[in-house]
C-alpha cells in the first residue's frame, strides 16, 4: 500500500483527491448519502460547477477541519485509546481508491477494547466476532466529525448503522488500509456532546465498493462514455447540487424547484438587506436550536412520566406537566369531495341539485402571501 504525504486542505491535497475516489465519496458510488455517482464523475472529470458553495456550507467544512484535532483529543481522553496522524494512502490492488483517514488508532489492547465497547446491559461488544475468530485486531482507523445537535439527536434516535454515508466511508477506509476495524468520533460543539462508534470490516461490501471505484473511474477517464444516470426526478439532493443546471437542465429545475430557481430572483446588493439576511439566519438557527432542545426535553419528560405511571405531575414551584389523550382531528378530503360532486353533477336533476348544494358549502379563503427562504 503506497503512501502520499500531503497537508490537508492544501492545493496538493486537492490535486491528490482528484487522482482517485476517497472515503467521503464512497457513498456516492451507490447514489447514497449526500451525493450521487453522476455528480462524482462530473467533479472528477474537472467539470466547472454551476454554483459555488454558500458561506454557511464553507463555514461548516472549515469547522470540521479546524476541530479535527479537538475531536481526536476528546476521543483519546474519553476512550483511553491512543491515536496518531497518518499520510494519505492508496490501495495496492485498486490504485484509484485513496483515503485520508483522520487518525490511526494504535497500541490497542484487545481485552481493554472489548471491555470499553461492551454493552452495559448485554455485555456484548462489537469486536466480539474478531476475538471469536482469533484475529489480531491490529491498528484501527479513526474518523473525526463535528455534528450539529439536531443531526446528533437523529443519530441517537436512528442508530449509527442507519447512516449509509458513514458506513460506506469507513468500509472504503478499511478496504484501502487493510485494517480490521475503525471508529467514528462525533462532537457536537454547542453543548459539547460526544459519541463514538466502532465499525468492523465487511469484506463483501468492501469488494463491491472497490468494484465500483474501478468501474466509475473508467467513466471518469473515458470522456466518450456517457455520464451515469441522474437521480430519480424530484430527488431533493438535486436542488442543492453544485452541478444541478448542467446535470438536469433549466426546464427540470423550474419544474421541480418552483420558487427555488435563480431566474425568478432579483439580485439586491443592499447593505441593509445583507444585515437583515444575516440577522434572519442567526435568529432562525437559534430558534431551531431552541426548538430541538425543547423537543428533546419533552421526550425525556414523557418517558419519565410513563415510567412513573402518571399522566399529570407537578414540580413544586416550577411547572406542571400533563399527558392528555387527544382524539384525531376530523376533516374533509377535498379532492374526494370534489370528485363526488363531479359525479353527482352528471346524474339526474335531483343529483345535480344536490351537487350544487354541496359545492356551495365549499368556501375559498382570501388570497395570501407565503414567505419562504432558500439556502444559497
N, C-alpha and C positions, 0 to 999 in steps of 0.2 A: 504494500500500500504506500503510494507516494505521498509526500507531504509538501505543502507550499506555505511559506511564511508571508503573510500579508497583514496589514493593520486594518482592523475593522472600520469600515466607512471611508477608507482612502480610495483614490482613483484606481489603484492597483487591486483593491478589494472588489470594486465594482466590475473591473475588467475580468478578474478571476471568476466572478459569478457568471459572467457571460459565456464562459467556456463550457458550462455544464448545468446540470439541474441539482439544486440544493435541497436540503431537508425541508425548509419552509415552503418549497414549491411542490413537494411530493403529492399533496392532496389534489393539486390541480390536475395531475395525471389521471385522476378518477372523476374529474368535474365535481369534486367535493370541497368542503371548506369555503374559502372566500374567493377562490378563483376558478378557472377552467382551463382545459388543455389548449383551447383556441387562443386565449389571452396569453398563455405561457409561450406558445410558439411565436406569436407576434412580438412579444417582448424580446425573446431570444434571437429573433431574426434582426433585431435592431430597428424595428418599425417605429417611427415617431408617434408618440401618443397624441390623441386629440386634445387632451386636457392635462393639466398638471395637478399634482396633489394639492389639496387645500391646506392652509396654515395649520388647522387643527390636526389634520392627519399627520402632517410633517412633525408637529409637536409631539404627538403620541409616539411616533417612531423614534424621535430624538430621546424622549423619556425612557423608552425601552433600552436604548444604547447606553445612556448616561447612568441608569440604575442597575445595569448588569452586575457590576462589582458589588453593589449593595445587596442584591438578591443572593449572589453567591456567598457573600459573608454571612448573611442570615441563614442560609442553608447549612453552612458549617456549624454555626452556633446552635441551631435547633437540633440538628441530627448528630453532631459529633463526628461526622464524616469529613474527610479531607479532600480538597479539590485543587486542581492546578490548570493553568491555561495550556492550550494545545494549538498547533498551527492548523491551517486548513488541510483537509485530507481528500485524496482522490482514490476511488476504488480501483484495485488492481484488475479486476475482472470486467468492470463496466466503467471505462475511463471518463464517461460523461456524467457519472454520479459523483457529486462532490459534497462536502459538508464542512461547515464552520461551527462545530459544536462549541457551546459557551465555555464549558469546563469539562475536565476529565476527573472522575471520582477515583481516588487512588487508595492503596493500602487498606482495602476493605476486609474486615474480619467477618466471615460468613455467619458465624454464630451471633455476633453483635447485630448484623444487618437483619437477620431473621427475627431476633427479639425486638429490634427497633420497629420493624414493619408489621409485626403480628397484630391482628385484630384483637382489641381488648376483650371482646365477648367470646369469640370462637377460638382465638389463639392461632388462627390460620394466617400465614404470611404469604405474600405474592411470590416470594422466591422459593417457597417450598418445592415446586416442581424441579428447580435446578438442583436443590440439595438431594432430592429423591433420586435423581439421575447420577448423582456423584460428580457433577460438573463443577470444575473450578470456575467460580463466577468471574474472577479477574476484575479489571477496571470497569467502570461504568461511565456512561455519558450523561452530562447534566445540561439541561436547557433551562435558562433563567427567563422568566416572564414577569412583566408588570401587568396588572389587570385591574379594571375599574370594579367598584363594589357591586354593580348590577350583574356583570358577567361572572363575578365570583359567586354571587348567590345562585346564578344559573348552573355554575359548575358544581356547587354543593348539592343543588336540587336534583340535577340530572345524573351526576356522576361523571367522572373523568372519561370513562370509556365511550360516552355518547358523543364526544367531540372528535370527529374524524380528522380534522386538521392536525391536532396534536398527535394522535395515534400514528398517522402517516409520517409525520415529521420524525418521530422517534424511530420508527421502523426503518426509515431511509437511513438515518444516522447509524443505527446498529448494523445495517447492511454494509455501509461503506467502511465502518471501523472494524467490523467483525466481533464487536462486543456482544455479550450475552444479556446485558441489562442496561437500563438507564433510568433517569428520574427527571421529572419536571418539578420546578420550584416556582410558585406563583406568589407574588407580593402585591397586595392591594395597598397603595400608598396613603389613601385618605385616612383610613382607620388602622393602618399598619397590620392588616390581617395576612396570615401566611398559611399556605397549603403546599404540600409536596406529595408526589405520587411516584411509585415505582412501576416501570414498564419492562416486561420481558421480551426477548427476541421472538419473533414469529416468522419462521423460515419461509412458510408458504406465501405469506403476504410480502415478505422481502423479495422473493423471487419474482412476484408479479410486478412490484414496484420497479425492479431493475429491468424487467422486460419492457415496461412502458417507458422507462428512461431511454432505452436504446431506440425503440420504435419512434418515439417522439423526437429524439434528436435527429433521426434520419429526415424527418419532415422539416426540422429547423434548417438543416444544411442544404437540402434539395429544394431550391426555390420554385422548381417546376411542379412540385407536389402541392395539392390544394391544402388550405388550412383545415384543421379539424372542424367538425360540425359545431355550430353555435349551441348555446344552451337553449332549452325549450322556451318558446315565446312567453313573455311575461315574467321570466325569472328576475327577481329583484336585484341580483348581482349585476345585471347589465346596466342598471340605471347609474351605478357609481363607477363603472369600469372606465379606466383612462383611455381605452381604445373603442369606446362604445359607438362612436359615429362611423369610424372605419369599418367596424365589425358588423353593425346592424343597419346602418343607414339612417338618414334623417326621417324617412317615412315611418320606419319602425319606432324610432324614438318618440315621434309625435303621437303615434297611436297608443303606445304603452306607457309613456311617461306623462302624458297630459300636460299639466302646467309646468312640470319639471323639464322644460325644453328651452334651450337658450334663446331661440328666435323670438320667444314670447316676452322677453325681458328687455328693459332699457337700462343700460349701464349708467349708474349715477355715482360719480366720484365726488361726493359732497362730504366735507369734514363732519358735519353734524350727523349725517346718515351713517358714516363709519362708526361714530361714537355710539349711536343708538343700536347699531347692529352688534357691536361688541358687548354693550350692556345687556342686550336681549339674550345673547348666547350665554353670558355668565349667569344671568338670573335663571334662565331655563335649566342650565346644568345644576345649579344649586337646588332648584325646585325638584328636579328629577332625583337628585341625591337624597333630599329630604323625604321624598315620596317613597323611595326604595327602602330607606331606613325604617320609616313608619310601617310599611307593609311587612318587613321582616319582624319587627317587634310585635305587630298584631298577630302574626302567625304563631310566634312563641307564646303570646298571652293565651290564644285559643287552645294551644296544646296543653298549657299548664292548667287551664280551667277544665279541660276534658280529663286530664289526669286526676284533678281534684273531684271530678264528678259534679261540677257546679255549672249552672248556666248564668248565674249572677254573682259577682263578687265585688267587694268594696275594699279598697286600700285606704285605710283611715286617713282623713285629711288630705287625700291626694286625688283619687279618681275612682269611679265606678265602672266596671266592665259588665256587659250583658251580651249573651249569645241568644238572639231571638229568632226563632224559626219564621221564615217569610215565604208565603206562597208564591209560586211562579207567576209572573205577570201575564195577563191575558191581553190579546190584541188581535187585530185582523190582518190576515195575509192579503196585502193589497193586490198583488199580481193574480192570486187565485180568485179574489172577489171580482176583479175586472174581467177575468175570463168567464165567470159565471154570468155577469151582467151581459157580456157579449153574446153568450149562448141564449140567454132569455130574450135578447133583442131580436133574435131570428125566429122566435116562436110565434104563436097566435097573438091576438090583440091583448088578451089578458096577461100573457107573459111579457109582452112588450111594455105594457103599462107598469108591470112590476119592476122591470129592468130600469125604467125611467125613475121610479120612486127610489129604488136602491141607489142609483147613480147620483141622485140629488142629495143623498146623505154624505157624499164624499166632499170634503172641504179641502181647499188648497190654501195654504198659508201665504202670507205676503212674501215677496222676494226678499232675500237677504244676501249678505256677502260673507263668504268664507275666507278666513285668514289662514294661509298655510305657509310653511317655510321649507326650504330645501337646502341641504348642505352643498357647499361648493368646494 
